[in-house]
Amino acid sequence: MSQRPQPGTRLRVRVQPKASRNQVVGYRGDTLRLRVTAPPEGGQANEAVVTLLAQTLDIAKSRIEIVRGHASRDKMVVVWLAPEEVRRRLEAEAG
């Protein structure tokens, strides 16, 4: 059984599935907006969210977990990376 070295950074995420491309749109208030090309069926959009965040943050997919909202556009995602580093990397991508 593995233990995480620190509690993760919690992100509120709003996902637009079946978009024309995968994209980090940026923050609207305290919610990170993402677009993914995958449909919201069979967990495809959730997998696309994890993949997009992993690529954007330059971390392994295993360091990202959707903890709430698996069947919703509004999700809570935990990222095992320092909060200020998450924000910096996401803003650099969206900006």
MMTF fields as JSON, N, C-alpha, C and O atoms, coordinates in Angstrom:
{
  "mmtfVersion": "1.0.0",
  "mmtfProducer": "UNKNOWN",
  "numBonds": 379,
  "numAtoms": 380,
  "numGroups": 95,
  "numChains": 1,
  "numModels": 1,
  "chainsPerModel": [1],
  "groupsPerChain": [95],
  "chainIdList": ["A"],
  "bondAtomList": [4, 2, 8, 6, 12, 10, 16, 14, 20, 18, 24, 22, 28, 26, 32, 30, 36, 34, 40, 38, 44, 42, 48, 46, 52, 50, 56, 54, 60, 58, 64, 62, 68, 66, 72, 70, 76, 74, 80, 78, 84, 82, 88, 86, 92, 90, 96, 94, 100, 98, 104, 102, 108, 106, 112, 110, 116, 114, 120, 118, 124, 122, 128, 126, 132, 130, 136, 134, 140, 138, 144, 142, 148, 146, 152, 150, 156, 154, 160, 158, 164, 162, 168, 166, 172, 170, 176, 174, 180, 178, 184, 182, 188, 186, 192, 190, 196, 194, 200, 198, 204, 202, 208, 206, 212, 210, 216, 214, 220, 218, 224, 222, 228, 226, 232, 230, 236, 234, 240, 238, 244, 242, 248, 246, 252, 250, 256, 254, 260, 258, 264, 262, 268, 266, 272, 270, 276, 274, 280, 278, 284, 282, 288, 286, 292, 290, 296, 294, 300, 298, 304, 302, 308, 306, 312, 310, 316, 314, 320, 318, 324, 322, 328, 326, 332, 330, 336, 334, 340, 338, 344, 342, 348, 346, 352, 350, 356, 354, 360, 358, 364, 362, 368, 366, 372, 370, 376, 374],
  "bondOrderList": [1, 1, 1, 1, 1, 1, 1, 1, 1, 1, 1, 1, 1, 1, 1, 1, 1, 1, 1, 1, 1, 1, 1, 1, 1, 1, 1, 1, 1, 1, 1, 1, 1, 1, 1, 1, 1, 1, 1, 1, 1, 1, 1, 1, 1, 1, 1, 1, 1, 1, 1, 1, 1, 1, 1, 1, 1, 1, 1, 1, 1, 1, 1, 1, 1, 1, 1, 1, 1, 1, 1, 1, 1, 1, 1, 1, 1, 1, 1, 1, 1, 1, 1, 1, 1, 1, 1, 1, 1, 1, 1, 1, 1, 1],
  "groupList": [{"groupName": "MET", "atomNameList": ["N", "CA", "C", "O"], "elementList": ["N", "C", "C", "O"], "formalChargeList": [0, 0, 0, 0], "bondAtomList": [1, 0, 2, 1, 3, 2], "bondOrderList": [1, 1, 2], "singleLetterCode": "M", "chemCompType": "L-PEPTIDE LINKING"}, {"groupName": "SER", "atomNameList": ["N", "CA", "C", "O"], "elementList": ["N", "C", "C", "O"], "formalChargeList": [0, 0, 0, 0], "bondAtomList": [1, 0, 2, 1, 3, 2], "bondOrderList": [1, 1, 2], "singleLetterCode": "S", "chemCompType": "L-PEPTIDE LINKING"}, {"groupName": "GLN", "atomNameList": ["N", "CA", "C", "O"], "elementList": ["N", "C", "C", "O"], "formalChargeList": [0, 0, 0, 0], "bondAtomList": [1, 0, 2, 1, 3, 2], "bondOrderList": [1, 1, 2], "singleLetterCode": "Q", "chemCompType": "L-PEPTIDE LINKING"}, {"groupName": "ARG", "atomNameList": ["N", "CA", "C", "O"], "elementList": ["N", "C", "C", "O"], "formalChargeList": [0, 0, 0, 0], "bondAtomList": [1, 0, 2, 1, 3, 2], "bondOrderList": [1, 1, 2], "singleLetterCode": "R", "chemCompType": "L-PEPTIDE LINKING"}, {"groupName": "PRO", "atomNameList": ["N", "CA", "C", "O"], "elementList": ["N", "C", "C", "O"], "formalChargeList": [0, 0, 0, 0], "bondAtomList": [1, 0, 2, 1, 3, 2], "bondOrderList": [1, 1, 2], "singleLetterCode": "P", "chemCompType": "L-PEPTIDE LINKING"}, {"groupName": "GLY", "atomNameList": ["N", "CA", "C", "O"], "elementList": ["N", "C", "C", "O"], "formalChargeList": [0, 0, 0, 0], "bondAtomList": [1, 0, 2, 1, 3, 2], "bondOrderList": [1, 1, 2], "singleLetterCode": "G", "chemCompType": "PEPTIDE LINKING"}, {"groupName": "THR", "atomNameList": ["N", "CA", "C", "O"], "elementList": ["N", "C", "C", "O"], "formalChargeList": [0, 0, 0, 0], "bondAtomList": [1, 0, 2, 1, 3, 2], "bondOrderList": [1, 1, 2], "singleLetterCode": "T", "chemCompType": "L-PEPTIDE LINKING"}, {"groupName": "LEU", "atomNameList": ["N", "CA", "C", "O"], "elementList": ["N", "C", "C", "O"], "formalChargeList": [0, 0, 0, 0], "bondAtomList": [1, 0, 2, 1, 3, 2], "bondOrderList": [1, 1, 2], "singleLetterCode": "L", "chemCompType": "L-PEPTIDE LINKING"}, {"groupName": "VAL", "atomNameList": ["N", "CA", "C", "O"], "elementList": ["N", "C", "C", "O"], "formalChargeList": [0, 0, 0, 0], "bondAtomList": [1, 0, 2, 1, 3, 2], "bondOrderList": [1, 1, 2], "singleLetterCode": "V", "chemCompType": "L-PEPTIDE LINKING"}, {"groupName": "LYS", "atomNameList": ["N", "CA", "C", "O"], "elementList": ["N", "C", "C", "O"], "formalChargeList": [0, 0, 0, 0], "bondAtomList": [1, 0, 2, 1, 3, 2], "bondOrderList": [1, 1, 2], "singleLetterCode": "K", "chemCompType": "L-PEPTIDE LINKING"}, {"groupName": "ALA", "atomNameList": ["N", "CA", "C", "O"], "elementList": ["N", "C", "C", "O"], "formalChargeList": [0, 0, 0, 0], "bondAtomList": [1, 0, 2, 1, 3, 2], "bondOrderList": [1, 1, 2], "singleLetterCode": "A", "chemCompType": "L-PEPTIDE LINKING"}, {"groupName": "ASN", "atomNameList": ["N", "CA", "C", "O"], "elementList": ["N", "C", "C", "O"], "formalChargeList": [0, 0, 0, 0], "bondAtomList": [1, 0, 2, 1, 3, 2], "bondOrderList": [1, 1, 2], "singleLetterCode": "N", "chemCompType": "L-PEPTIDE LINKING"}, {"groupName": "TYR", "atomNameList": ["N", "CA", "C", "O"], "elementList": ["N", "C", "C", "O"], "formalChargeList": [0, 0, 0, 0], "bondAtomList": [1, 0, 2, 1, 3, 2], "bondOrderList": [1, 1, 2], "singleLetterCode": "Y", "chemCompType": "L-PEPTIDE LINKING"}, {"groupName": "ASP", "atomNameList": ["N", "CA", "C", "O"], "elementList": ["N", "C", "C", "O"], "formalChargeList": [0, 0, 0, 0], "bondAtomList": [1, 0, 2, 1, 3, 2], "bondOrderList": [1, 1, 2], "singleLetterCode": "D", "chemCompType": "L-PEPTIDE LINKING"}, {"groupName": "GLU", "atomNameList": ["N", "CA", "C", "O"], "elementList": ["N", "C", "C", "O"], "formalChargeList": [0, 0, 0, 0], "bondAtomList": [1, 0, 2, 1, 3, 2], "bondOrderList": [1, 1, 2], "singleLetterCode": "E", "chemCompType": "L-PEPTIDE LINKING"}, {"groupName": "ILE", "atomNameList": ["N", "CA", "C", "O"], "elementList": ["N", "C", "C", "O"], "formalChargeList": [0, 0, 0, 0], "bondAtomList": [1, 0, 2, 1, 3, 2], "bondOrderList": [1, 1, 2], "singleLetterCode": "I", "chemCompType": "L-PEPTIDE LINKING"}, {"groupName": "HIS", "atomNameList": ["N", "CA", "C", "O"], "elementList": ["N", "C", "C", "O"], "formalChargeList": [0, 0, 0, 0], "bondAtomList": [1, 0, 2, 1, 3, 2], "bondOrderList": [1, 1, 2], "singleLetterCode": "H", "chemCompType": "L-PEPTIDE LINKING"}, {"groupName": "TRP", "atomNameList": ["N", "CA", "C", "O"], "elementList": ["N", "C", "C", "O"], "formalChargeList": [0, 0, 0, 0], "bondAtomList": [1, 0, 2, 1, 3, 2], "bondOrderList": [1, 1, 2], "singleLetterCode": "W", "chemCompType": "L-PEPTIDE LINKING"}],
  "groupTypeList": [0, 1, 2, 3, 4, 2, 4, 5, 6, 3, 7, 3, 8, 3, 8, 2, 4, 9, 10, 1, 3, 11, 2, 8, 8, 5, 12, 3, 5, 13, 6, 7, 3, 7, 3, 8, 6, 10, 4, 4, 14, 5, 5, 2, 10, 11, 14, 10, 8, 8, 6, 7, 7, 10, 2, 6, 7, 13, 15, 10, 9, 1, 3, 15, 14, 15, 8, 3, 5, 16, 10, 1, 3, 13, 9, 0, 8, 8, 8, 17, 7, 10, 4, 14, 14, 8, 3, 3, 3, 7, 14, 10, 14, 10, 5],
  "groupIdList": [1, 2, 3, 4, 5, 6, 7, 8, 9, 10, 11, 12, 13, 14, 15, 16, 17, 18, 19, 20, 21, 22, 23, 24, 25, 26, 27, 28, 29, 30, 31, 32, 33, 34, 35, 36, 37, 38, 39, 40, 41, 42, 43, 44, 45, 46, 47, 48, 49, 50, 51, 52, 53, 54, 55, 56, 57, 58, 59, 60, 61, 62, 63, 64, 65, 66, 67, 68, 69, 70, 71, 72, 73, 74, 75, 76, 77, 78, 79, 80, 81, 82, 83, 84, 85, 86, 87, 88, 89, 90, 91, 92, 93, 94, 95],
  "secStructList": [7, 7, 7, 7, 1, 1, 7, 7, 3, 3, 3, 3, 3, 3, 3, 3, 7, 1, 7, 1, 1, 7, 3, 3, 3, 3, 3, 3, 6, 6, 3, 3, 3, 3, 3, 7, 1, 1, 7, 1, 1, 6, 6, 2, 2, 2, 2, 2, 2, 2, 2, 2, 2, 2, 2, 2, 2, 6, 1, 7, 4, 4, 4, 3, 3, 3, 3, 3, 7, 6, 6, 1, 1, 3, 3, 3, 3, 3, 3, 1, 1, 7, 2, 2, 2, 2, 2, 2, 2, 2, 2, 2, 2, 2, 7],
  "xCoordList": [0.843, 0.0, 0.884, 1.71, 0.708, 1.534, 0.852, -0.374, 1.672, 1.15, 1.645, 2.778, 0.781, 1.158, 2.005, 1.723, 3.037, 3.916, 3.248, 3.714, 2.196, 1.519, 0.073, -0.251, -0.796, -2.147, -2.067, -1.203, -2.935, -2.865, -3.452, -4.075, -3.243, -3.879, -5.235, -5.33, -6.286, -7.636, -8.005, -7.85, -8.495, -8.909, -10.379, -10.818, -11.137, -12.494, -12.325, -11.671, -12.913, -12.75, -14.12, -14.993, -14.3, -15.514, -15.055, -14.178, -15.646, -15.204, -16.244, -17.441, -15.767, -16.615, -16.186, -15.157, -16.973, -16.617, -16.99, -17.711, -16.489, -16.758, -16.418, -17.111, -15.352, -14.882, -14.068, -13.767, -13.722, -12.96, -11.492, -10.812, -11.001, -9.621, -9.48, -10.304, -8.428, -8.113, -7.428, -6.471, -7.928, -7.409, -7.671, -8.741, -6.665, -6.852, -7.299, -6.525, -8.541, -9.089, -8.587, -8.258, -8.528, -8.064, -9.072, -10.066, -8.794, -9.66, -10.789, -10.594, -11.964, -13.093, -13.455, -14.043, -13.107, -13.246, -12.272, -11.079, -12.774, -11.899, -12.049, -11.614, -12.662, -12.887, -12.024, -12.04, -11.273, -10.456, -11.332, -12.016, -11.316, -12.146, -11.262, -10.2, -11.744, -11.036, -11.963, -13.178, -11.386, -12.115, -11.406, -10.18, -12.195, -11.62, -12.434, -13.638, -11.765, -12.433, -13.235, -14.134, -12.924, -13.582, -15.047, -15.404, -15.884, -17.289, -17.425, -16.547, -18.518, -18.705, -19.318, -20.227, -18.841, -19.368, -18.249, -17.126, -18.57, -17.621, -16.347, -15.318, -16.392, -15.211, -14.188, -13.092, -14.538, -13.577, -13.197, -12.025, -14.174, -13.879, -13.037, -12.135, -13.317, -12.518, -11.071, -10.156, -10.859, -9.497, -8.81, -7.621, -9.556, -8.997, -8.624, -7.618, -9.425, -9.119, -7.806, -6.939, -7.667, -6.442, -5.233, -4.181, -5.384, -4.287, -3.906, -2.723, -4.898, -4.63, -3.932, -2.96, -4.416, -3.778, -2.361, -1.463, -2.151, -0.808, 0.167, 1.294, -0.272, 0.59, 0.868, 2.004, -0.165, -0.03, 0.871, 1.707, 0.699, 1.474, 2.824, 3.651, 3.052, 4.294, 4.544, 5.632, 3.498, 3.6, 2.958, 2.276, 3.181, 2.593, 1.09, 0.614, 0.345, -1.106, -1.453, -2.519, -0.571, -0.832, -0.836, -1.267, -0.365, -0.351, -1.59, -1.648, -2.582, -3.839, -4.987, -4.985, -5.964, -7.109, -8.393, -8.463, -9.401, -10.724, -11.389, -11.597, -11.721, -12.271, -13.775, -14.428, -14.32, -15.767, -16.205, -15.467, -17.429, -17.985, -17.668, -17.587, -17.487, -17.141, -18.175, -17.819, -19.435, -20.502, -21.02, -22.124, -20.238, -20.666, -19.608, -18.441, -20.026, -19.053, -18.231, -17.089, -18.829, -18.144, -17.476, -18.139, -16.161, -15.379, -14.48, -14.158, -14.087, -13.036, -11.87, -12.006, -10.733, -9.546, -8.45, -8.253, -7.745, -6.594, -5.332, -5.214, -4.393, -3.103, -2.029, -2.001, -1.144, -0.074, 1.118, 2.1, 0.959, 1.944, 1.598, 0.429, 2.577, 2.341, 1.341, 1.398, 0.421, -0.625, -0.086, -0.622, 0.966, 1.503, 2.122, 2.096, 2.682, 3.263, 2.164, 2.309, 1.078, -0.062, -0.585, -0.764, -0.83, -1.384, -0.435, -0.875, 0.864, 1.852, 1.872, 1.864, 1.896, 1.971, 0.68, 0.729, -0.466, -1.745, -1.898, -2.352, -1.526, -1.645, -0.689, -1.015, 0.476, 1.428, 0.84, 1.018, 0.142, -0.473, -1.669, -1.801, -2.53, -3.749, -3.463, -4.185, -2.427, -2.126, -1.563, -1.258],
  "yCoordList": [-1.182, 0.0, 1.239, 1.42, 2.089, 3.285, 4.453, 4.537, 5.343, 6.546, 7.752, 7.783, 8.742, 9.978, 10.802, 10.825, 11.482, 12.243, 13.473, 13.97, 13.962, 15.166, 15.114, 14.423, 15.843, 15.924, 16.639, 17.492, 16.308, 16.897, 18.287, 18.766, 18.92, 20.186, 19.867, 19.131, 20.418, 20.165, 21.224, 22.421, 20.767, 21.663, 21.443, 20.307, 22.526, 22.456, 22.562, 23.479, 21.624, 21.573, 21.502, 20.754, 22.286, 22.229, 21.751, 22.358, 20.667, 20.019, 20.185, 20.005, 20.531, 20.539, 19.347, 19.408, 18.252, 17.093, 17.335, 18.28, 16.469, 16.527, 17.889, 18.368, 18.503, 19.781, 19.512, 18.363, 20.563, 20.396, 20.056, 19.514, 20.378, 20.024, 19.978, 20.526, 19.318, 19.28, 20.589, 21.002, 21.241, 22.569, 22.926, 22.649, 23.55, 24.189, 25.607, 26.4, 25.929, 27.254, 28.279, 29.405, 27.894, 28.788, 28.835, 28.11, 29.695, 29.804, 30.791, 31.848, 30.426, 31.355, 31.298, 30.32, 32.338, 32.302, 31.279, 31.326, 30.357, 29.324, 27.991, 26.955, 28.014, 26.784, 26.782, 27.733, 25.7, 25.523, 24.949, 23.947, 25.574, 25.117, 24.377, 24.853, 23.195, 22.35, 21.972, 21.884, 21.749, 21.174, 19.89, 19.843, 18.855, 17.583, 17.076, 17.316, 16.378, 15.876, 14.616, 14.274, 13.929, 12.65, 12.855, 13.877, 11.884, 11.951, 11.557, 10.89, 11.966, 11.649, 10.263, 10.11, 9.284, 7.921, 6.968, 7.065, 6.058, 5.018, 5.525, 4.852, 6.696, 7.241, 7.85, 8.211, 7.972, 8.503, 9.952, 10.317, 10.778, 12.18, 12.293, 13.128, 11.466, 11.49, 11.13, 11.774, 10.114, 9.724, 10.856, 11.107, 11.531, 12.657, 13.812, 14.485, 14.044, 15.1, 14.79, 15.655, 13.552, 13.158, 13.272, 13.768, 12.818, 12.891, 14.336, 14.674, 15.189, 16.604, 17.287, 18.015, 17.062, 17.68, 17.163, 17.937, 15.869, 15.297, 15.908, 16.256, 16.034, 16.628, 18.098, 18.557, 18.825, 20.255, 20.51, 21.413, 19.714, 19.895, 19.192, 19.371, 18.387, 17.639, 16.699, 16.668, 15.931, 14.943, 13.638, 13.615, 12.569, 11.275, 11.284, 11.942, 10.555, 10.457, 9.87, 10.156, 9.061, 8.456, 9.481, 9.172, 10.693, 11.759, 12.645, 13.701, 12.215, 12.953, 11.991, 10.859, 12.455, 11.6, 12.423, 13.467, 11.946, 12.555, 11.958, 10.748, 12.818, 12.314, 12.546, 11.946, 13.409, 13.654, 14.133, 14.835, 13.742, 14.221, 13.366, 13.877, 12.077, 11.197, 11.224, 11.027, 11.462, 11.473, 12.891, 13.067, 13.889, 15.285, 16.104, 15.718, 17.236, 18.16, 18.851, 19.248, 18.99, 19.618, 18.541, 17.642, 18.639, 17.604, 18.211, 19.399, 17.371, 17.722, 16.801, 15.578, 17.401, 16.655, 16.943, 18.091, 15.912, 16.085, 15.837, 14.844, 16.769, 16.678, 16.668, 17.55, 15.677, 15.618, 16.438, 15.926, 17.759, 18.772, 19.993, 20.208, 20.783, 21.958, 22.903, 23.107, 23.485, 24.354, 25.499, 25.782, 26.153, 27.279, 26.814, 27.543, 25.596, 25.057, 24.655, 24.862, 24.088, 23.746, 25.002, 25.028, 26.039, 27.295, 27.907, 28.355, 27.923, 28.512, 27.776, 28.401, 26.454, 25.665, 25.788, 25.876, 25.794, 25.918, 27.297, 27.411, 28.338, 29.691, 29.907, 30.64, 29.289, 29.399, 28.755, 29.266, 27.639, 26.941, 27.723, 27.876, 28.214, 28.891, 30.302, 30.827, 30.901, 32.296, 32.455, 33.574],
  "zCoordList": [0.0, 0.0, 0.0, 0.894, -1.003, -1.09, -0.388, -0.329, 0.137, 0.772, 0.002, -0.479, -0.106, -0.77, 0.189, 1.388, -0.309, 0.564, 1.179, 2.204, 0.594, 1.077, 0.613, -0.354, 1.301, 0.748, -0.592, -0.793, -1.477, -2.807, -2.873, -1.926, -4.002, -4.32, -4.915, -5.897, -4.325, -4.813, -5.843, -5.603, -6.993, -8.07, -8.387, -8.565, -8.456, -9.004, -10.508, -11.006, -11.226, -12.675, -13.332, -12.893, -14.386, -15.224, -16.592, -17.206, -17.067, -18.303, -19.402, -19.178, -20.591, -21.781, -22.637, -23.311, -22.614, -23.446, -24.904, -25.226, -25.778, -27.22, -27.822, -28.719, -27.326, -27.87, -29.138, -29.458, -29.844, -31.077, -30.812, -31.683, -29.6, -29.238, -27.721, -26.988, -27.268, -25.844, -25.481, -26.136, -24.427, -24.112, -22.657, -22.115, -22.032, -20.734, -21.048, -21.584, -20.716, -21.028, -20.026, -20.398, -18.751, -17.698, -16.567, -16.562, -15.621, -14.446, -14.692, -15.291, -14.221, -14.109, -12.634, -12.171, -11.902, -10.452, -9.901, -10.202, -9.098, -8.537, -9.265, -8.761, -10.446, -11.214, -12.471, -13.252, -12.653, -13.85, -14.949, -14.743, -16.101, -17.224, -18.231, -18.633, -18.62, -19.58, -20.721, -20.543, -21.89, -23.025, -23.417, -23.511, -23.642, -24.106, -25.29, -25.381, -26.188, -27.392, -27.115, -27.883, -26.041, -25.726, -25.34, -24.754, -25.671, -25.253, -23.782, -23.235, -23.144, -21.728, -21.512, -20.695, -22.218, -22.12, -21.724, -22.219, -20.834, -20.466, -19.823, -19.883, -19.211, -18.552, -19.486, -19.057, -20.773, -21.753, -21.466, -21.567, -21.109, -20.816, -19.549, -19.483, -18.545, -17.321, -17.61, -17.096, -18.422, -18.792, -19.562, -19.37, -20.425, -21.186, -20.259, -20.483, -19.222, -18.248, -17.536, -17.411, -17.071, -16.368, -17.299, -16.896, -18.53, -19.502, -19.8, -19.812, -20.042, -20.338, -19.171, -19.373, -17.954, -16.792, -16.59, -16.259, -16.785, -16.628, -17.635, -17.284, -18.878, -19.904, -19.598, -19.71, -19.214, -18.941, -17.74, -17.765, -16.691, -15.462, -15.513, -14.619, -16.565, -16.737, -15.557, -14.982, -15.213, -14.149, -14.632, -15.657, -13.894, -14.237, -13.986, -13.061, -14.81, -14.626, -13.261, -12.717, -12.711, -11.397, -10.269, -9.158, -10.538, -9.529, -9.617, -8.987, -10.4, -10.561, -10.308, -10.791, -9.546, -9.233, -9.217, -8.57, -9.931, -9.848, -8.616, -8.539, -7.651, -6.392, -6.266, -5.413, -7.108, -7.084, -8.458, -9.151, -8.847, -10.103, -11.306, -12.423, -11.103, -12.221, -13.343, -14.505, -13.024, -14.03, -14.277, -14.793, -13.916, -14.026, -14.752, -14.81, -15.303, -15.888, -14.807, -15.037, -13.624, -12.495, -11.654, -11.136, -11.525, -10.856, -9.788, -9.818, -8.854, -7.907, -8.233, -8.228, -8.513, -8.901, -7.886, -7.485, -7.477, -6.591, -7.404, -8.123, -7.27, -7.95, -6.875, -6.018, -6.913, -5.926, -6.424, -6.961, -6.205, -6.575, -5.735, -5.415, -5.377, -4.532, -5.198, -6.411, -4.41, -4.978, -5.83, -6.901, -5.362, -6.137, -7.452, -8.443, -7.463, -8.692, -9.677, -10.882, -9.178, -10.025, -10.703, -11.92, -9.918, -10.449, -11.49, -12.549, -11.18, -12.106, -13.439, -14.499, -13.386, -14.62, -15.439, -16.666, -14.764, -15.483, -16.109, -17.248, -15.386, -15.919, -17.083, -18.017, -17.045, -18.152, -19.409, -20.515, -19.235, -20.366, -20.925, -22.139, -20.04, -20.469, -20.964, -21.812, -20.444, -20.76, -22.098, -22.51]
}
